[in-house]
């Protein structure tokens, strides 16, 4: 409910600001270099901006009311996105009217609207954090995790033999390099036609982030030890995903179908995340987590290696469960 209220608040802020800040006659909408070269009427700009938080408020109210029907993970992401869009529209109006009042329509620089974008991203993060995660009950977890795959207290305590497997995705490699090349070309075109520096930076940063993330996931190492499961990138020495052992409630080996898990490559859905190498899918480890999410990782070394990894993870989680029960 708090996340829903946070997503509805931009409309109230915008309506209050209309009584404090006068609506300008003209506002800049496009820049050539640092100089505005396109303008819109203040009332017309306001009508477009005002429609956005109105729609966001309706969506937030619907999601908040239907929270018992909408899955919690979906609800969290929707409310975070709605908050980001609504606050971005309100901040865009506030920044624009403030700078037009100080510098005039021709004096507003292209950097100022970027404040609204930064504020929108921050508002989305706040909404995501305020919503929080709803942990499923024991009964709900029992329905989610197959009985044969559940963590059980270990019968004997002993060191857990570490396990690891290397996996590579040609799809993510092609995607990563393709994004870098295409967006680098777009950046060159943007620079040659004389567009604003802000647009050039946005294109470059988008290319670096998107292409870099794809390459980071293109070659990974899946590791299991007494601390839980880790996914390390073999492109850079970074741990890019981790499931602590106390968050593991089950693990098994399944045939991963890309159509069921969202497609080839890295796919993140509200209730599950999958890393699948090829269009044909293949055998992989599925980890059931305490928050109800599932993590599926294709293991290209085969069924035997995948089952060894699942057994190691269940053993580590079982020993942790035994230690917690003793204390």
FENWOWO-V115833 format. One record per residue. PHI is phi in degrees with one decimal (NA if undefined). D_LAST is the distance of its C-alpha to the last C-alpha in whole Angstrom. Layout:
phi->PHI d_last->D_LAST
phi->PHI d_last->D_LAST
This chain:
phi->NA d_last->37
phi->-64.2 d_last->36
phi->-64.9 d_last->37
phi->-64.6 d_last->40
phi->-64.3 d_last->41
phi->-62.5 d_last->41
phi->-72.7 d_last->43
phi->-86.7 d_last->46
phi->-60.3 d_last->46
phi->-56.0 d_last->48
phi->-63.8 d_last->51
phi->-64.5 d_last->51
phi->-62.0 d_last->51
phi->-65.6 d_last->54
phi->-66.5 d_last->56
phi->-66.2 d_last->55
phi->-65.0 d_last->57
phi->-65.7 d_last->60
phi->-86.5 d_last->61
phi->-105.5 d_last->60
phi->-101.1 d_last->61
phi->-68.1 d_last->65
phi->-73.4 d_last->65
phi->-70.7 d_last->67
phi->-71.9 d_last->70
phi->-136.5 d_last->69
phi->-134.7 d_last->65
phi->-74.3 d_last->65
phi->-125.5 d_last->63
phi->-154.7 d_last->64
phi->-124.7 d_last->65
phi->-113.8 d_last->67
phi->71.1 d_last->65
phi->-102.2 d_last->65
phi->-106.4 d_last->68
phi->-64.6 d_last->67
phi->-126.4 d_last->70
phi->-145.8 d_last->69
phi->-135.6 d_last->68
phi->-132.7 d_last->68
phi->-68.9 d_last->69
phi->-59.7 d_last->66
phi->-62.3 d_last->66
phi->-65.5 d_last->66
phi->-62.6 d_last->63
phi->-63.8 d_last->61
phi->-63.3 d_last->62
phi->-67.8 d_last->60
phi->-66.4 d_last->57
phi->-66.2 d_last->57
phi->-64.2 d_last->57
phi->-65.7 d_last->54
phi->-66.3 d_last->51
phi->-63.9 d_last->53
phi->-63.3 d_last->52
phi->-62.5 d_last->48
phi->-65.0 d_last->48
phi->-63.6 d_last->49
phi->-63.8 d_last->47
phi->-62.5 d_last->44
phi->-63.8 d_last->45
phi->-63.4 d_last->45
phi->-66.0 d_last->41
phi->-64.7 d_last->40
phi->-69.7 d_last->42
phi->-93.1 d_last->41
phi->-63.7 d_last->37
phi->-80.3 d_last->36
phi->-101.7 d_last->38
phi->-74.2 d_last->38
phi->-55.6 d_last->35
phi->-54.9 d_last->32
phi->-67.9 d_last->33
phi->-63.4 d_last->36
phi->-57.2 d_last->37
phi->-63.0 d_last->35
phi->-68.6 d_last->37
phi->-63.7 d_last->40
phi->-66.5 d_last->40
phi->-64.8 d_last->39
phi->-66.2 d_last->42
phi->-64.2 d_last->44
phi->-61.4 d_last->43
phi->-63.1 d_last->44
phi->-68.4 d_last->47
phi->-63.3 d_last->48
phi->-67.9 d_last->47
phi->-62.8 d_last->49
phi->-65.2 d_last->52
phi->-63.9 d_last->52
phi->-68.0 d_last->51
phi->-61.8 d_last->54
phi->-65.7 d_last->57
phi->-63.2 d_last->56
phi->-65.3 d_last->56
phi->-64.5 d_last->59
phi->-65.5 d_last->61
phi->-63.9 d_last->60
phi->-71.8 d_last->61
phi->-64.9 d_last->64
phi->-64.7 d_last->65
phi->-86.3 d_last->65
phi->-109.1 d_last->66
phi->84.3 d_last->68
phi->-58.8 d_last->68
phi->-77.3 d_last->69
phi->-97.1 d_last->67
phi->-77.0 d_last->64
phi->-90.7 d_last->62
phi->-70.1 d_last->60
phi->-72.7 d_last->57
phi->-63.5 d_last->56
phi->-60.5 d_last->55
phi->-64.3 d_last->52
phi->-61.5 d_last->51
phi->-65.4 d_last->51
phi->-65.3 d_last->49
phi->-62.0 d_last->46
phi->-64.5 d_last->46
phi->-64.2 d_last->45
phi->-62.2 d_last->43
phi->-63.6 d_last->41
phi->-63.9 d_last->41
phi->-64.2 d_last->40
phi->-63.7 d_last->37
phi->-62.6 d_last->36
phi->-61.4 d_last->37
phi->-64.4 d_last->34
phi->-70.9 d_last->32
phi->-63.9 d_last->33
phi->-61.9 d_last->32
phi->69.9 d_last->29
phi->-107.1 d_last->27
phi->-97.0 d_last->26
phi->-78.5 d_last->23
phi->-66.7 d_last->24
phi->-73.6 d_last->23
phi->-59.9 d_last->21
phi->-65.7 d_last->24
phi->-67.1 d_last->26
phi->-65.9 d_last->24
phi->-63.2 d_last->24
phi->-72.5 d_last->28
phi->-80.9 d_last->28
phi->-96.0 d_last->26
phi->-57.9 d_last->27
phi->-58.9 d_last->26
phi->-70.3 d_last->26
phi->-104.7 d_last->25
phi->-78.5 d_last->21
phi->-75.0 d_last->18
phi->-127.6 d_last->16
phi->-55.3 d_last->13
phi->-70.2 d_last->15
phi->-76.3 d_last->16
phi->-137.7 d_last->16
phi->-94.5 d_last->14
phi->-173.4 d_last->17
phi->-65.1 d_last->19
phi->-90.5 d_last->20
phi->-74.7 d_last->24
phi->-60.2 d_last->25
phi->-135.7 d_last->28
phi->-153.7 d_last->30
phi->-152.8 d_last->33
phi->-96.5 d_last->36
phi->-134.3 d_last->38
phi->-130.1 d_last->41
phi->-125.3 d_last->43
phi->-64.5 d_last->47
phi->-60.7 d_last->47
phi->-71.0 d_last->45
phi->-63.8 d_last->47
phi->-64.4 d_last->50
phi->-63.1 d_last->49
phi->-62.8 d_last->48
phi->-66.6 d_last->51
phi->-62.7 d_last->53
phi->-62.3 d_last->51
phi->-62.6 d_last->52
phi->-68.6 d_last->56
phi->-64.6 d_last->56
phi->-71.6 d_last->55
phi->-64.9 d_last->57
phi->-63.8 d_last->60
phi->-62.4 d_last->59
phi->-62.2 d_last->59
phi->-63.5 d_last->62
phi->-63.3 d_last->64
phi->-60.4 d_last->63
phi->-67.3 d_last->64
phi->-71.0 d_last->67
phi->-82.4 d_last->68
phi->80.9 d_last->67
phi->-70.3 d_last->64
phi->-67.3 d_last->62
phi->-63.4 d_last->60
phi->-61.1 d_last->57
phi->-63.7 d_last->57
phi->-61.6 d_last->57
phi->-65.2 d_last->54
phi->-62.0 d_last->53
phi->-63.7 d_last->54
phi->-63.4 d_last->53
phi->-64.7 d_last->49
phi->-61.7 d_last->49
phi->-64.3 d_last->50
phi->-64.3 d_last->48
phi->-68.6 d_last->45
phi->-65.2 d_last->45
phi->-65.5 d_last->47
phi->-63.3 d_last->44
phi->-64.9 d_last->41
phi->-62.4 d_last->43
phi->-68.0 d_last->43
phi->-61.0 d_last->40
phi->-89.5 d_last->39
phi->-71.4 d_last->42
phi->-140.3 d_last->40
phi->-128.7 d_last->36
phi->-126.9 d_last->34
phi->-94.1 d_last->31
phi->-125.4 d_last->28
phi->-133.0 d_last->24
phi->-146.8 d_last->22
phi->-66.0 d_last->18
phi->-87.5 d_last->18
phi->128.1 d_last->20
phi->-109.9 d_last->24
phi->-131.7 d_last->26
phi->-117.4 d_last->30
phi->-106.1 d_last->32
phi->-80.4 d_last->36
phi->-94.6 d_last->38
phi->-82.2 d_last->41
phi->-130.0 d_last->39
phi->-77.1 d_last->36
phi->-121.8 d_last->34
phi->-85.8 d_last->30
phi->-101.3 d_last->32
phi->-158.8 d_last->29
phi->-148.9 d_last->25
phi->-124.4 d_last->22
phi->-59.2 d_last->19
phi->-63.7 d_last->17
phi->-76.1 d_last->14
phi->-100.3 d_last->18
phi->-89.7 d_last->19
phi->-112.4 d_last->19
phi->-177.0 d_last->22
phi->-160.0 d_last->24
phi->-153.1 d_last->28
phi->-113.4 d_last->31
phi->-134.0 d_last->34
phi->-82.2 d_last->38
phi->-86.8 d_last->38
phi->-97.0 d_last->41
phi->-56.6 d_last->42
phi->-65.5 d_last->44
phi->-84.3 d_last->41
phi->-103.5 d_last->38
phi->107.6 d_last->41
phi->125.9 d_last->43
phi->-89.3 d_last->43
phi->94.6 d_last->42
phi->-89.2 d_last->39
phi->-130.1 d_last->38
phi->-112.0 d_last->36
phi->-113.7 d_last->36
phi->-56.8 d_last->34
phi->-111.5 d_last->32
phi->-161.1 d_last->32
phi->-130.1 d_last->33
phi->-135.0 d_last->35
phi->-127.1 d_last->36
phi->-121.5 d_last->39
phi->-81.6 d_last->42
phi->-120.9 d_last->45
phi->-65.3 d_last->47
phi->-82.4 d_last->46
phi->72.9 d_last->42
phi->157.8 d_last->40
phi->-72.6 d_last->37
phi->-160.4 d_last->34
phi->-92.6 d_last->30
phi->-113.6 d_last->29
phi->-106.1 d_last->26
phi->-95.4 d_last->24
phi->-106.3 d_last->22
phi->-61.6 d_last->20
phi->-84.8 d_last->23
phi->93.7 d_last->25
phi->-80.2 d_last->27
phi->-122.0 d_last->28
phi->-120.1 d_last->29
phi->-113.8 d_last->32
phi->-129.4 d_last->33
phi->-69.7 d_last->36
phi->-113.6 d_last->36
phi->-77.2 d_last->39
phi->-79.8 d_last->39
phi->112.9 d_last->38
phi->-62.4 d_last->36
phi->-62.1 d_last->35
phi->-67.3 d_last->34
phi->-63.3 d_last->32
phi->-65.9 d_last->30
phi->-64.6 d_last->29
phi->-65.7 d_last->27
phi->-64.1 d_last->26
phi->-63.5 d_last->24
phi->-63.2 d_last->23
phi->-67.5 d_last->21
phi->-65.4 d_last->20
phi->-64.8 d_last->19
phi->-62.8 d_last->17
phi->-66.9 d_last->16
phi->-66.4 d_last->14
phi->-66.4 d_last->13
phi->-63.3 d_last->11
phi->-63.9 d_last->10
phi->-65.3 d_last->9
phi->-62.1 d_last->6
phi->-65.4 d_last->5
phi->-69.1 d_last->5
phi->-66.9 d_last->4
phi->-67.7 d_last->0
